[in-house]
Amino acid sequence: MKFIFNTFAFIGTFFGVTILLMALLQFLVIALGVSAEHPICPKGNLSITYKAATKGNIKCMRVLLKNASSKSYVKKAGGLYASDKDRYKVDKFEKLLAHININDELQKDTSFTSSKTSESISVLVKDIKFDDLKGRQQKFLDTLIDKTYNKSKNTINEAAKKNEWIIGSNELCKSKEFDAFGYKSNWYGYLSHITMNDYGNIIVHIDLRIADNSVAAVVKEEKLKEILMSIRTGSLVQFSGYFVEGNRDQNECLNGGVWFDSPELYSEEFTFKIDKIKVFTDKDKYELVRIK
């Protein structure tokens, strides 16, 4: 009887140790983000594995796929640490995994083609909103316009309405956060209109998609003109430069054009000095949102 008891105790201990070792091995594989089965995948932490996978490394993609059912693993792989605001990034990464036919790709034993990668990125960014791209200063302008508009529409007469816009315009000029006439880096809009005058200068209008406002610029610099002439009307663009000061005697913060000086911040064409502009592609969207 003692022999039988000792035998069962030994077997139980053996299986317990085996299970413990297997669990430890699985933990090490997940923690390091490497695969003995696929040594081509870069050795390192999960973030490295994730980056390699999203760039089309099939071996790394399979490492992630094997654990894709684990929400915590996917979050950790992308460097997305359980923050509510990052939940949508995790969802989009899971959609990317689901979109790619990994088995077919592995059977071919080839890397993604550029077109396949591009297609996958398009799926990943299709739900990214325009507002998700905007930086702090562009969002500040949007928020101030919304706030001022809501106040003005609840006034009881035109004088009170005008007063709200004067307050809003002066707040914009005084704001250290907005820094009205400082450099505006990486703003976003849609190229709505582009022409060239008889002097060879380009006049460009970029729709800001807020209260029917846009920026208008006259471009004389040859390199910028070449870039602009290669951009299709309606394209999403990223641009940088400076706003021009308006007529402060009439409480106009940003210059709204040559015809009227007004503190209102809607249906305006703000004069802007552009020094950089480019088409903002799906790949650019993906990279911007991924690092935010």
DRENDO-1510 file (C-alpha; in Angstrom, 1 decimal, always signed):
<recs>
REC; n; res; u; v; w
REC; 1; MET; +0.0; +0.0; +0.0 .
REC; 2; LYS; +2.9; +2.4; +0.9 .
REC; 3; PHE; +4.5; +1.5; -2.5 .
REC; 4; ILE; +1.3; +2.4; -4.4 .
REC; 5; PHE; +1.0; +5.7; -2.5 .
REC; 6; ASN; +4.6; +6.6; -3.2 .
REC; 7; THR; +4.1; +5.7; -6.9 .
REC; 8; PHE; +1.1; +8.0; -7.2 .
REC; 9; ALA; +2.9; +10.7; -5.3 .
REC; 10; PHE; +5.8; +10.5; -7.7 .
REC; 11; ILE; +3.6; +10.6; -10.7 .
REC; 12; GLY; +1.7; +13.6; -9.4 .
REC; 13; THR; +4.9; +15.4; -8.6 .
REC; 14; PHE; +6.3; +14.6; -12.0 .
REC; 15; PHE; +3.2; +15.9; -13.8 .
REC; 16; GLY; +3.1; +19.0; -11.6 .
REC; 17; VAL; +6.7; +19.9; -12.3 .
REC; 18; THR; +6.1; +19.3; -16.1 .
REC; 19; ILE; +3.1; +21.6; -16.2 .
REC; 20; LEU; +5.0; +24.2; -14.2 .
REC; 21; LEU; +7.9; +24.1; -16.7 .
REC; 22; MET; +5.6; +24.3; -19.7 .
REC; 23; ALA; +3.9; +27.3; -18.2 .
REC; 24; LEU; +7.3; +28.9; -17.5 .
REC; 25; LEU; +8.4; +28.2; -21.1 .
REC; 26; GLN; +5.2; +29.8; -22.5 .
REC; 27; PHE; +5.7; +32.8; -20.3 .
REC; 28; LEU; +9.2; +33.3; -21.5 .
REC; 29; VAL; +8.2; +33.0; -25.2 .
REC; 30; ILE; +5.4; +35.6; -24.7 .
REC; 31; ALA; +7.6; +37.9; -22.5 .
REC; 32; LEU; +10.5; +37.9; -25.0 .
REC; 33; GLY; +8.3; +38.0; -28.1 .
REC; 34; VAL; +10.5; +35.4; -29.9 .
REC; 35; SER; +9.7; +32.1; -31.4 .
REC; 36; ALA; +12.0; +29.1; -31.5 .
REC; 37; GLU; +9.9; +27.8; -34.4 .
REC; 38; HIS; +10.5; +31.0; -36.3 .
REC; 39; PRO; +14.0; +32.3; -35.5 .
REC; 40; ILE; +13.8; +34.9; -38.3 .
REC; 41; CYS; +11.6; +37.1; -36.1 .
REC; 42; PRO; +13.8; +39.7; -34.5 .
REC; 43; LYS; +14.8; +38.7; -31.0 .
REC; 44; GLY; +13.7; +41.3; -28.4 .
REC; 45; ASN; +10.7; +42.6; -26.6 .
REC; 46; LEU; +7.1; +42.4; -27.8 .
REC; 47; SER; +7.1; +46.0; -29.1 .
REC; 48; ILE; +9.9; +45.1; -31.5 .
REC; 49; THR; +8.0; +42.0; -32.6 .
REC; 50; TYR; +4.8; +44.1; -33.1 .
REC; 51; LYS; +6.6; +46.7; -35.2 .
REC; 52; ALA; +8.2; +44.1; -37.4 .
REC; 53; ALA; +4.9; +42.3; -37.9 .
REC; 54; THR; +3.0; +45.4; -38.9 .
REC; 55; LYS; +5.7; +46.1; -41.5 .
REC; 56; GLY; +5.0; +42.8; -43.1 .
REC; 57; ASN; +7.3; +40.3; -41.4 .
REC; 58; ILE; +5.3; +37.0; -41.7 .
REC; 59; LYS; +7.3; +35.2; -39.1 .
REC; 60; CYS; +6.6; +37.9; -36.5 .
REC; 61; MET; +3.0; +38.1; -37.6 .
REC; 62; ARG; +2.6; +34.4; -36.8 .
REC; 63; VAL; +4.2; +34.9; -33.3 .
REC; 64; LEU; +1.6; +37.5; -32.6 .
REC; 65; LEU; -1.2; +35.5; -34.2 .
REC; 66; LYS; -0.6; +32.6; -31.9 .
REC; 67; ASN; -1.4; +34.9; -29.0 .
REC; 68; ALA; -3.9; +37.2; -30.7 .
REC; 69; SER; -6.8; +35.9; -28.6 .
REC; 70; SER; -5.2; +37.4; -25.5 .
REC; 71; LYS; -6.2; +41.1; -25.3 .
REC; 72; SER; -3.5; +41.8; -22.7 .
REC; 73; TYR; -0.9; +40.2; -25.1 .
REC; 74; VAL; -2.0; +42.4; -28.0 .
REC; 75; LYS; -1.9; +45.5; -25.8 .
REC; 76; LYS; +1.5; +44.6; -24.6 .
REC; 77; ALA; +2.8; +43.8; -28.1 .
REC; 78; GLY; +1.8; +47.2; -29.4 .
REC; 79; GLY; +3.0; +49.1; -26.3 .
REC; 80; LEU; -0.6; +49.8; -25.5 .
REC; 81; TYR; -1.0; +49.6; -21.8 .
REC; 82; ALA; -4.6; +49.2; -20.9 .
REC; 83; SER; -5.5; +52.8; -21.3 .
REC; 84; ASP; -9.1; +53.4; -22.4 .
REC; 85; LYS; -8.2; +55.9; -25.0 .
REC; 86; ASP; -5.9; +53.2; -26.7 .
REC; 87; ARG; -8.7; +50.6; -26.9 .
REC; 88; TYR; -9.5; +51.6; -30.5 .
REC; 89; LYS; -5.8; +51.0; -31.5 .
REC; 90; VAL; -6.0; +47.5; -30.1 .
REC; 91; ASP; -9.2; +46.8; -32.1 .
REC; 92; LYS; -7.6; +48.1; -35.3 .
REC; 93; PHE; -4.6; +45.9; -34.8 .
REC; 94; GLU; -6.8; +42.9; -34.3 .
REC; 95; LYS; -8.6; +43.8; -37.5 .
REC; 96; LEU; -5.3; +43.9; -39.3 .
REC; 97; LEU; -4.5; +40.4; -38.0 .
REC; 98; ALA; -7.9; +39.1; -39.1 .
REC; 99; HIS; -7.6; +40.8; -42.5 .
REC; 100; ILE; -4.4; +39.1; -43.5 .
REC; 101; ASN; -4.7; +35.5; -44.8 .
REC; 102; ILE; -1.7; +34.4; -42.8 .
REC; 103; ASN; -1.9; +30.7; -43.8 .
REC; 104; ASP; -1.7; +31.5; -47.5 .
REC; 105; GLU; +1.2; +33.8; -47.1 .
REC; 106; LEU; +3.1; +31.3; -45.0 .
REC; 107; GLN; +2.5; +28.5; -47.5 .
REC; 108; LYS; +4.0; +30.8; -50.2 .
REC; 109; ASP; +6.8; +31.5; -47.8 .
REC; 110; THR; +7.1; +35.1; -49.0 .
REC; 111; SER; +6.9; +38.5; -47.3 .
REC; 112; PHE; +4.1; +40.8; -47.9 .
REC; 113; THR; +4.2; +42.8; -51.2 .
REC; 114; SER; +4.0; +46.5; -50.9 .
REC; 115; SER; +0.4; +46.4; -52.2 .
REC; 116; LYS; -0.6; +43.9; -49.6 .
REC; 117; THR; +0.9; +46.0; -46.8 .
REC; 118; SER; -0.8; +49.1; -48.2 .
REC; 119; GLU; -4.2; +47.3; -48.3 .
REC; 120; SER; -3.8; +46.2; -44.7 .
REC; 121; ILE; -2.9; +49.7; -43.6 .
REC; 122; SER; -6.0; +51.1; -45.4 .
REC; 123; VAL; -8.2; +48.7; -43.4 .
REC; 124; LEU; -6.4; +49.7; -40.2 .
REC; 125; VAL; -7.0; +53.5; -40.6 .
REC; 126; LYS; -10.4; +53.5; -42.3 .
REC; 127; ASP; -12.1; +54.5; -39.0 .
REC; 128; ILE; -9.6; +57.1; -38.0 .
REC; 129; LYS; -11.4; +60.5; -37.8 .
REC; 130; PHE; -10.0; +63.8; -39.1 .
REC; 131; ASP; -10.1; +65.2; -35.6 .
REC; 132; ASP; -7.8; +62.3; -34.4 .
REC; 133; LEU; -5.0; +63.8; -36.5 .
REC; 134; LYS; -5.1; +67.3; -35.2 .
REC; 135; GLY; -2.4; +68.6; -32.8 .
REC; 136; ARG; -2.9; +70.6; -29.6 .
REC; 137; GLN; -3.1; +74.1; -31.2 .
REC; 138; GLN; -5.5; +73.1; -34.0 .
REC; 139; LYS; -7.8; +71.5; -31.5 .
REC; 140; PHE; -7.6; +74.7; -29.4 .
REC; 141; LEU; -8.9; +76.8; -32.3 .
REC; 142; ASP; -11.7; +74.3; -32.9 .
REC; 143; THR; -12.7; +74.3; -29.3 .
REC; 144; LEU; -12.7; +78.1; -29.0 .
REC; 145; ILE; -14.8; +78.4; -32.2 .
REC; 146; ASP; -17.3; +75.9; -31.0 .
REC; 147; LYS; -17.6; +77.5; -27.5 .
REC; 148; THR; -18.0; +81.0; -28.9 .
REC; 149; TYR; -20.5; +79.9; -31.5 .
REC; 150; ASN; -22.7; +78.2; -28.9 .
REC; 151; LYS; -22.6; +81.3; -26.7 .
REC; 152; SER; -23.4; +83.6; -29.6 .
REC; 153; LYS; -26.4; +81.7; -30.9 .
REC; 154; ASN; -28.0; +81.9; -27.4 .
REC; 155; THR; -27.9; +85.7; -27.3 .
REC; 156; ILE; -31.0; +87.8; -27.6 .
REC; 157; ASN; -29.8; +90.4; -30.1 .
REC; 158; GLU; -27.1; +91.2; -32.7 .
REC; 159; ALA; -25.1; +93.4; -30.3 .
REC; 160; ALA; -24.7; +90.6; -27.7 .
REC; 161; LYS; -23.9; +88.1; -30.5 .
REC; 162; LYS; -21.1; +90.4; -31.8 .
REC; 163; ASN; -19.8; +90.9; -28.3 .
REC; 164; GLU; -19.3; +87.1; -27.9 .
REC; 165; TRP; -17.2; +87.0; -31.0 .
REC; 166; ILE; -15.1; +89.9; -29.9 .
REC; 167; ILE; -14.5; +88.1; -26.6 .
REC; 168; GLY; -13.6; +84.9; -28.5 .
REC; 169; SER; -11.3; +86.6; -31.0 .
REC; 170; ASN; -9.4; +88.5; -28.2 .
REC; 171; GLU; -9.1; +85.3; -26.2 .
REC; 172; LEU; -7.5; +83.6; -29.2 .
REC; 173; CYS; -4.9; +86.4; -29.6 .
REC; 174; LYS; -4.1; +86.4; -25.8 .
REC; 175; SER; -3.8; +82.6; -25.5 .
REC; 176; LYS; -0.2; +81.4; -24.8 .
REC; 177; GLU; -1.3; +77.9; -25.7 .
REC; 178; PHE; -2.5; +78.9; -29.2 .
REC; 179; ASP; +0.4; +81.4; -29.7 .
REC; 180; ALA; -1.5; +83.1; -32.6 .
REC; 181; PHE; +1.4; +84.2; -34.6 .
REC; 182; GLY; +3.9; +81.6; -33.7 .
REC; 183; TYR; +4.9; +78.7; -36.0 .
REC; 184; LYS; +2.1; +76.3; -36.7 .
REC; 185; SER; +3.6; +72.9; -37.3 .
REC; 186; ASN; +1.7; +70.0; -38.9 .
REC; 187; TRP; -1.8; +71.3; -39.3 .
REC; 188; TYR; -4.4; +69.3; -41.3 .
REC; 189; GLY; -7.0; +70.2; -43.9 .
REC; 190; TYR; -8.3; +69.4; -47.3 .
REC; 191; LEU; -7.0; +71.2; -50.4 .
REC; 192; SER; -10.2; +72.8; -51.6 .
REC; 193; HIS; -9.0; +75.2; -54.3 .
REC; 194; ILE; -5.8; +76.0; -56.2 .
REC; 195; THR; -5.1; +78.4; -59.0 .
REC; 196; MET; -2.2; +80.4; -60.5 .
REC; 197; ASN; -2.3; +84.1; -61.3 .
REC; 198; ASP; -0.7; +85.8; -64.3 .
REC; 199; TYR; +2.4; +86.5; -62.3 .
REC; 200; GLY; +3.0; +82.8; -61.8 .
REC; 201; ASN; +2.1; +82.7; -58.1 .
REC; 202; ILE; -0.1; +80.0; -56.7 .
REC; 203; ILE; -3.2; +80.8; -54.6 .
REC; 204; VAL; -4.2; +77.9; -52.5 .
REC; 205; HIS; -7.1; +77.3; -50.1 .
REC; 206; ILE; -7.2; +74.6; -47.5 .
REC; 207; ASP; -10.5; +73.7; -45.8 .
REC; 208; LEU; -10.0; +73.4; -42.0 .
REC; 209; ARG; -13.4; +71.6; -41.6 .
REC; 210; ILE; -14.5; +73.8; -38.8 .
REC; 211; ALA; -17.3; +76.4; -39.1 .
REC; 212; ASP; -16.7; +76.8; -42.8 .
REC; 213; ASN; -13.2; +78.2; -42.3 .
REC; 214; SER; -10.2; +77.8; -44.5 .
REC; 215; VAL; -6.7; +79.1; -44.8 .
REC; 216; ALA; -5.6; +81.0; -47.9 .
REC; 217; ALA; -2.0; +81.4; -49.0 .
REC; 218; VAL; -0.1; +83.0; -52.0 .
REC; 219; VAL; +2.9; +80.8; -52.8 .
REC; 220; LYS; +5.8; +82.2; -54.7 .
REC; 221; GLU; +8.6; +79.8; -53.8 .
REC; 222; GLU; +9.4; +77.5; -56.6 .
REC; 223; LYS; +9.9; +74.3; -54.6 .
REC; 224; LEU; +6.6; +74.7; -52.8 .
REC; 225; LYS; +4.8; +75.5; -56.1 .
REC; 226; GLU; +6.1; +72.2; -57.6 .
REC; 227; ILE; +4.7; +70.3; -54.6 .
REC; 228; LEU; +1.3; +72.1; -54.8 .
REC; 229; MET; +1.0; +71.4; -58.6 .
REC; 230; SER; +1.3; +67.7; -57.9 .
REC; 231; ILE; -1.5; +67.6; -55.3 .
REC; 232; ARG; -5.0; +66.7; -56.4 .
REC; 233; THR; -7.9; +69.0; -55.3 .
REC; 234; GLY; -9.7; +67.4; -52.4 .
REC; 235; SER; -6.6; +65.7; -51.0 .
REC; 236; LEU; -6.0; +65.6; -47.2 .
REC; 237; VAL; -2.8; +67.6; -46.6 .
REC; 238; GLN; -0.5; +68.3; -43.7 .
REC; 239; PHE; +0.9; +71.9; -43.7 .
REC; 240; SER; +3.0; +74.3; -41.6 .
REC; 241; GLY; +3.6; +78.0; -41.4 .
REC; 242; TYR; +2.2; +81.2; -39.8 .
REC; 243; PHE; -1.1; +83.0; -39.5 .
REC; 244; VAL; -1.1; +86.7; -40.3 .
REC; 245; GLU; -2.3; +89.2; -37.7 .
REC; 246; GLY; -5.7; +90.8; -38.4 .
REC; 247; ASN; -6.9; +94.4; -37.8 .
REC; 248; ARG; -6.7; +94.6; -34.0 .
REC; 249; ASP; -8.5; +97.9; -34.0 .
REC; 250; GLN; -11.6; +96.0; -35.1 .
REC; 251; ASN; -10.9; +93.1; -32.7 .
REC; 252; GLU; -9.8; +90.8; -35.5 .
REC; 253; CYS; -7.2; +88.4; -34.3 .
REC; 254; LEU; -6.4; +86.4; -37.4 .
REC; 255; ASN; -6.5; +88.2; -40.7 .
REC; 256; GLY; -9.6; +87.0; -42.5 .
REC; 257; GLY; -8.9; +88.4; -46.0 .
REC; 258; VAL; -8.6; +91.7; -47.8 .
REC; 259; TRP; -12.3; +92.7; -48.0 .
REC; 260; PHE; -13.7; +92.7; -44.4 .
REC; 261; ASP; -12.1; +93.0; -41.0 .
REC; 262; SER; -14.2; +91.1; -38.4 .
REC; 263; PRO; -13.8; +89.3; -35.1 .
REC; 264; GLU; -16.1; +86.5; -36.2 .
REC; 265; LEU; -14.3; +83.1; -36.6 .
REC; 266; TYR; -16.7; +81.5; -39.0 .
REC; 267; SER; -16.8; +81.4; -42.9 .
REC; 268; GLU; -13.4; +83.0; -42.9 .
REC; 269; GLU; -10.4; +82.6; -45.2 .
REC; 270; PHE; -7.5; +83.1; -42.8 .
REC; 271; THR; -4.4; +84.5; -44.5 .
REC; 272; PHE; -1.6; +82.0; -43.9 .
REC; 273; LYS; +2.1; +81.9; -44.9 .
REC; 274; ILE; +2.8; +78.2; -45.9 .
REC; 275; ASP; +6.4; +76.9; -45.8 .
REC; 276; LYS; +5.7; +73.2; -45.9 .
REC; 277; ILE; +2.9; +71.0; -47.3 .
REC; 278; LYS; +2.4; +67.4; -48.4 .
REC; 279; VAL; -0.4; +64.9; -49.1 .
REC; 280; PHE; -1.2; +63.0; -45.9 .
REC; 281; THR; -1.6; +59.3; -46.9 .
REC; 282; ASP; -3.1; +56.3; -45.1 .
REC; 283; LYS; +0.4; +55.2; -44.2 .
REC; 284; ASP; +1.1; +58.6; -42.6 .
REC; 285; LYS; -2.2; +58.4; -40.7 .
REC; 286; TYR; -1.3; +55.0; -39.4 .
REC; 287; GLU; +2.1; +56.1; -38.2 .
REC; 288; LEU; +0.8; +59.3; -36.6 .
REC; 289; VAL; -2.0; +57.6; -34.6 .
REC; 290; ARG; +0.2; +54.6; -33.7 .
REC; 291; ILE; +2.8; +56.8; -31.9 .
REC; 292; LYS; +0.2; +59.1; -30.3 .
</recs>
